[in-house]
């Protein structure tokens, strides 16, 4: 089940969870996670929702750019956040970690 991001409070709850999990076991993405969330808000033209796990937000966010749905999901094997088509198991379009520059994030999201 997904939680719709319909308020700043819900968005903040999601981000607090992401940052807490990044600090705990995914330090390679905590910086870029902030840039990616900004890029999602910048480019989204429709609903933004996040995965729910046991009543809490989880590490997957879905968003639309026009009629196209995308997902950002953390890959534990590569320790990167992946931009995927439609779902968390969709075709990977890009991957990000703290070595990714904000300009690279902008370029990827500008092309969506």
QUIUR-V255695 format. One record per helix or strand. SS is the DSSP state (H for helix, E for strand). FROM is the first residue (numbers start at 1). LEN is the number of residues. Records with the same first field share a line. If there is no record, write none. Layout:
SS->FROM-LEN / FROM-LEN
//
This chain:
E->2-3 / 48-6 / 56-10 / 68-8 / 80-6 / 92-5
H->8-18 / 30-14 / 102-9
//
